């Protein structure tokens, strides 16, 4: 412990000349995402502070857009000299997500959350494709900075820990690296131009926006009767939504407070708080998923509202604000009304 | 975080192996990036025109306590002021993200990083400038410069 992963692993910078040639040949063509990684955090408001420098020469920087800077000075949103990862500014103790499923192979959590020094806290995950992701500058383990353990399997989008500013850190941020195994070495790659994300531009794993619903107004339910309601959300995150499988199934559950037993639960609900999984077997990023479920007028006559949110079961609730604070106004009436 | 020195021979070999015909457009080998992304995460601003004279640092501009003033090269008109400090880590960054707005310089963008950080801020009615913080030995280099990408 105490030694960051990058010093435990020999690195070979082999990419820069290839990249320069390829860029000259291809130009600025449209880039398609070809990998299955997502951004390593949940907040869609986080943007890149500095990316990988793909030119190993001191003072010369090849940024993720293919632009070369010969001045050696940092360029915001692009690169600084000899930088091996992507820096994402975020407040201390921001939740971090596994960019892809894998196994935790190394971690360090013994440094202070803002302890400056050559080494800092990190989590390293190995993925089935032979790549590794590294999440660096994390908060101290005693500060909740690490919530996984070595040899633990983690799912795509799973919470790994909290950001911090440990190690060589000039303002709180996450340093995110993607590396590929080559023999005994790990060779860093730049996931942006290598298009290793599920979408382009890359996205956070779980995010949705409201589209429409069967009744955008008030649902009036006679006491003891059940009506059917559906709502559609667009998948504006980076992960495909699936209706089966645990963890990770995407479902609609009660919110505020989370997982409260609903007084409007109908017989088709899987549980007291879970209204329904997504109707479709799979909803890709940019697709729209429908959630159909019953609402039963079991409560006393009166006016109510039931609030719902999406959940990746066992992993993460969605950002309810991004769903427009979704809720259903409900009026329960007597049968004779 | 900094990487090891490159292996020049490997680069040359790759250069030879990846002939013009072998570089398939749009499908680069891993680590050998092909096309330039067209959708920027952050778009650089327009480069500030290099002035004929170096702008003067306004009176009362916040200076990290204990920082020592450094000379700015005469031929570098885009650099307005420079200091060094024995402080390390986030001390300078944390100071300036509060001191700049408090002194009347609204921040336009915060770009923390490992060895460097940039704070873009507005000089009201004048321009956008940058505060550039870099690791400088066992301390921190602090520089105010004109805005640039």
Interface residues (C-beta under 8 A of the other chain):
Chain A: X4 X6 X10 X11 X12 X13 X14 X15 X16 X17 X18 X19 X21 X22 X23 X25 X26 X27 X28 X29 X30 X31 X32 X34 X47 X48 X49 X50 X54 X56 X57 X64 X65 X66 X73 X74 X75 X76 X77 X78 X80 X82 X83 X84 X85 X87 X89 X114 X116 X136 X137 X165 X167 X168 X169 X170 X171 X172 X173 X175 X177 X180 X187 X188 X189 X190 X192 X193 X194 X200 X201
Chain B: X1 X2 X3 X4 X5 X6 X7 X10 X11 X12 X14 X15 X18 X20 X23 X25 X26 X27 X28 X29 X30 X31 X32 X33 X34 X35 X36 X37 X38 X39 X40 X41 X42 X43 X44 X88 X89 X90 X92 X93 X94 X97 X109 X110 X111 X112 X113 X114 X115 X116 X117 X118 X120 X130 X132 X133 X134 X135 X140 X148 X149
